[in-house]
Amino acid sequence: MGLPEVWFLIIAVLFVGYFVLEGFDYGVGMLMPFLGRSHTGGDARVASDEPAADPDTRRRVLLNTIGPVWDGNEVWLITAGGALFAAFGGWYATMFSAFYFALFLILIGLITRVCAIEWRGKIDNPRWRMWCDVGIGLGSWIPAIVWGIAFANVVRGLPIDADAQYTGGFFDLFNPYALLGGLTTLLAFLTHGAVFLSLKTDGALREDSMRYASRLSIPALVVAGAFLLWTQFAYGSAWTWIPVLTAAVAALVMVGATQVRKEGLAFAATSIAIVGTVAALFGSLYPDVLPSTINPAYDLTIDNTSSSHYTLVVMTWAAVLVTPVVIAYQAWTYWVFRKRLSVEIMPKPAGLRSLRAFGE
């Protein structure tokens, strides 16, 4: 295995880390409007033991579950993008050209979400918080869908000519296979986020989160199973059955674990299912990095898009020295903020009480 193959594998691992970690962030953001409402149904004893919580307090609890870690999770995407640019410049250039508007939507969504998360608590005003919640929602729903569409199109291939130029249009990306990919990531992240919340909250919020996870797990299993089978039969090879079956078994365990309220097992299962899905996509792509639907001779491959040997050597040494430090720091962050949150321990809002423009 040469350095180009090593860096193809590293980029796959970086996207695995991004989807596993940022996936539950997206799920939390998408579920805030639903789980942020007052507790309804379920265990009456749990509901009676918890003081009556207004929807805003519940939403602040939900947001605080990811508050210490969401920005660190996004580092995986920045690192993956930087590695892609440095290791496979031709792949980066053609892919970003083809997905220009789609990636622009993701960028706008991420910027909106960052601002909404950081600014939500700055002003103690219901209308201000409402608009911030809208920004968090849009910044979670848009990437959750578009990432699946983008990766499905990478595996399926794009109309790329002899000059490595994308010759299609924006709406060419919305083919049935890509749309199924978008629905897969959407449901996977929703389920992953609901399970994460059941691990990080207590009381009625914990119960409500697991109830949502149990309801979402079955449609997530069906849709993801259909997408993986389509991927395997259309683009896979013999060995990619391994990650496909791994993801399938993990998804089945996820469904069972959510039904019997085994939160830790369910979270491990959703994580493994995401890992298996991404591995199946990258495995189906190899040794191409972006197939051409015009002519196989125009395929972008690991060999014809990789950077020089010297560049890859320098990148490898940098990765060897820096990566353990980054992983250790992020693991320490999760350990420090490992305790559950509930409405009982949530302090009152401490933002400014001004801004007439927002209804005061």
LOKE-536071 format. One record per residue (C-alpha): x, y, z; residue in three letters. Coordinates in steps of 0.02 Angstrom, whole numbers, padded with zeros to 5 digits, always signed. Example, Ala and Ser with C-alpha at 12.3 -4.5 7.8 and 13.67 -1.06 7.14 Angstrom:
+00615-00225+00390ala+00684-00053+00357ser
***
This chain:
+00000+00000+00000met+00075+00165-00056gly+00052+00337+00020leu-00092+00385-00097pro-00189+00233-00036glu-00145+00275+00144val-00214+00450+00125trp-00370+00387+00041phe-00396+00280+00195leu-00357+00425+00312ile-00485+00535+00225ile-00614+00397+00244ala-00573+00385+00430val-00590+00573+00450leu-00763+00571+00371phe-00809+00423+00482val-00761+00526+00635gly-00856+00676+00570tyr-01018+00582+00536phe-01013+00485+00700val-00977+00638+00807leu-01061+00779+00712glu-01203+00662+00665gly-01277+00667+00839phe-01253+00857+00842asp-01361+00869+00687tyr-01485+00750+00767gly-01499+00858+00924val-01526+01014+00819gly-01661+00931+00715met-01750+00860+00868leu-01752+01022+00970met-01924+01080+00908pro-02000+00911+00954phe-01911+00863+01114leu-01912+01045+01169gly-02099+01037+01201arg-02173+00991+01370ser-02167+00808+01421his-02315+00709+01355thr-02355+00526+01380gly-02240+00391+01442gly-02199+00352+01622asp-02314+00455+01734ala-02198+00430+01883arg-02052+00506+01789val-02158+00652+01733ala-02223+00684+01910ser-02049+00676+01986asp-01985+00813+01870glu-02037+00993+01902pro-02145+01069+01767ala-02022+01131+01636ala-02062+01263+01508asp-02012+01222+01329pro-01867+01346+01330asp-01787+01261+01481thr-01800+01093+01395arg-01721+01165+01238arg-01578+01239+01339arg-01547+01068+01415val-01544+00990+01241leu-01425+01122+01177leu-01310+01103+01326asn-01288+00917+01291thr-01185+00965+01138ile-01126+01135+01199gly-00951+01081+01255pro-00916+00967+01106val-01003+01023+00946trp-00865+01140+00887asp-00733+01007+00919gly-00834+00884+00817asn-00830+01002+00668glu-00640+00997+00669val-00653+00826+00588trp-00735+00905+00435leu-00605+01044+00425ile-00466+00915+00437thr-00547+00803+00307ala-00567+00950+00187gly-00387+01004+00214gly-00322+00828+00189ala-00424+00808+00032leu-00356+00972-00038phe-00175+00931+00003ala-00172+00746-00041ala-00288+00740-00192phe-00295+00912-00272gly-00379+00850-00431gly-00516+00762-00334trp-00544+00915-00225tyr-00554+01035-00373ala-00677+00933-00478thr-00787+00881-00333met-00802+01056-00261phe-00841+01122-00435ser-00978+00993-00460ala-01051+01016-00287phe-01023+01204-00278tyr-01203+01253-00239phe-01234+01100-00129ala-01079+01134-00025leu-01125+01318-00020phe-01291+01267+00059leu-01198+01163+00188ile-01082+01308+00225leu-01226+01430+00248ile-01313+01303+00360gly-01159+01277+00467leu-01125+01464+00484ile-01307+01495+00531thr-01301+01356+00660arg-01138+01418+00736val-01207+01594+00757cys-01373+01531+00826ala-01290+01417+00955ile-01167+01549+01012glu-01291+01694+01018trp-01447+01607+01083arg-01411+01641+01266gly-01344+01817+01243lys-01516+01899+01251ile-01654+01844+01368asp-01797+01868+01247asn-01919+01735+01184pro-01924+01800+01006arg-01735+01809+00997trp-01720+01629+01056arg-01855+01575+00935met-01757+01641+00785trp-01598+01563+00852cys-01689+01396+00864asp-01741+01417+00682val-01558+01443+00636gly-01505+01289+00735ile-01639+01187+00648gly-01596+01244+00472leu-01411+01222+00507gly-01444+01042+00558ser-01575+00984+00431trp-01486+01052+00277ile-01315+00968+00304pro-01396+00806+00365ala-01483+00788+00196ile-01355+00864+00078val-01208+00761+00141trp-01299+00601+00096gly-01343+00667-00076ile-01163+00721-00107ala-01081+00558-00055phe-01206+00455-00152ala-01166+00554-00309asn-00979+00530-00281val-01003+00341-00278val-01126+00341-00423arg-01015+00452-00530gly-01037+00620-00616leu-01030+00680-00797pro-00845+00724-00801ile-00759+00758-00967asp-00580+00728-01024ala-00523+00890-00941asp-00593+00834-00772ala-00731+00964-00787gln-00907+00935-00723tyr-01028+00953-00869thr-01192+00926-00779gly-01309+01044-00688gly-01366+01066-00509phe-01526+00966-00529phe-01430+00819-00604asp-01375+00782-00426leu-01554+00742-00374phe-01565+00567-00446asn-01657+00426-00355pro-01500+00347-00284tyr-01436+00513-00216ala-01605+00558-00141leu-01607+00390-00052leu-01434+00430+00012gly-01495+00597+00080gly-01642+00513+00166leu-01523+00384+00240thr-01409+00512+00321thr-01559+00612+00381leu-01639+00464+00472leu-01472+00398+00533ala-01426+00565+00612phe-01599+00587+00687leu-01589+00417+00770thr-01408+00442+00822his-01453+00610+00900gly-01603+00540+00993ala-01497+00399+01067val-01361+00523+01115phe-01489+00631+01206leu-01551+00479+01302ser-01372+00457+01363leu-01347+00639+01410lys-01513+00687+01491thr-01614+00631+01640asp-01795+00627+01693gly-01933+00656+01567ala-01812+00716+01434leu-01718+00552+01444arg-01879+00455+01425glu-01941+00562+01281asp-01773+00547+01191ser-01774+00358+01197met-01955+00355+01140arg-01907+00456+00986tyr-01757+00342+00958ala-01866+00186+00962ser-01988+00263+00838arg-01852+00322+00719leu-01747+00164+00725ser-01860+00056+00615ile-01879+00178+00469pro-01692+00214+00482ala-01656+00026+00469leu-01769+00005+00317val-01706+00157+00221val-01522+00128+00262ala-01538-00056+00218gly-01612-00014+00048ala-01474+00114+00015phe-01334-00006+00065leu-01404-00147-00041leu-01420-00031-00191trp-01241+00027-00163thr-01175-00150-00148gln-01262-00224-00299phe-01231-00073-00413ala-01057-00016-00360tyr-00985-00134-00229gly-00860-00275-00238ser-00845-00441-00148ala-00754-00373+00005trp-00874-00226+00030thr-01003-00353+00090trp-00906-00347+00255ile-00947-00166+00300pro-01122-00184+00225val-01162-00334+00335leu-01078-00252+00485thr-01188-00099+00464ala-01342-00209+00441ala-01309-00308+00600val-01273-00149+00697ala-01436-00072+00634ala-01533-00225+00693leu-01450-00213+00863val-01494-00028+00867met-01678-00067+00840val-01680-00198+00977gly-01582-00090+01099ala-01696+00060+01077thr-01850-00048+01107gln-01784-00113+01274val-01706+00055+01326arg-01523+00000+01321lys-01449+00172+01285glu-01265+00130+01286gly-01287-00020+01172leu-01399+00081+01057ala-01271+00221+01041phe-01131+00097+01005ala-01242+00015+00874ala-01287+00177+00785thr-01103+00226+00784ser-01050+00059+00710ile-01189+00069+00580ala-01125+00240+00525ile-00946+00175+00518val-01000+00026+00412gly-01100+00136+00293thr-00957+00258+00262val-00835+00112+00242ala-00952+00033+00114ala-00961+00197+00016leu-00773+00225+00012phe-00743+00040-00022gly-00863+00044-00169ser-00775+00198-00235leu-00596+00127-00228tyr-00483+00141-00329pro-00580+00285-00406asp-00609+00445-00312val-00738+00514-00433leu-00801+00405-00576pro-00855+00481-00741ser-01025+00433-00811thr-00971+00494-00984ile-00823+00379-01011asn-00728+00265-00889pro-00568+00332-00965ala-00608+00500-00884tyr-00623+00428-00708asp-00528+00519-00573leu-00426+00391-00477thr-00310+00387-00329ile-00160+00381-00445asp-00204+00523-00565asn-00262+00647-00431thr-00138+00622-00290ser-00006+00749-00241ser+00181+00721-00252ser+00269+00592-00147his+00360+00727-00048tyr+00196+00814-00005thr+00119+00653+00056leu+00274+00612+00161val+00266+00782+00248val+00079+00762+00278met+00104+00589+00349thr+00232+00647+00477trp+00121+00792+00527ala-00026+00673+00550ala+00078+00552+00654val+00135+00691+00771leu-00025+00792+00789val-00168+00666+00778thr-00138+00579+00947pro-00138+00748+01036val-00301+00802+00954val-00388+00636+00991ile-00327+00637+01172ala-00390+00814+01198tyr-00560+00776+01123gln-00576+00617+01226ala-00534+00716+01383trp-00670+00843+01339thr-00801+00705+01326tyr-00743+00632+01492trp-00753+00799+01584val-00929+00833+01519phe-00993+00655+01538arg-01131+00686+01667lys-01315+00690+01626arg-01413+00853+01618leu-01590+00888+01675ser-01709+01034+01693val-01681+01035+01882glu-01500+01089+01867ile-01524+01210+01724met-01497+01391+01785pro-01611+01533+01734lys-01569+01627+01573pro-01432+01756+01601ala-01442+01856+01440gly-01473+02041+01419leu-01652+02101+01442arg-01654+02229+01302ser-01679+02241+01114leu-01846+02322+01083arg-01842+02258+00905ala-01873+02083+00973phe-02033+02124+01064gly-01989+02196+01234glu
***
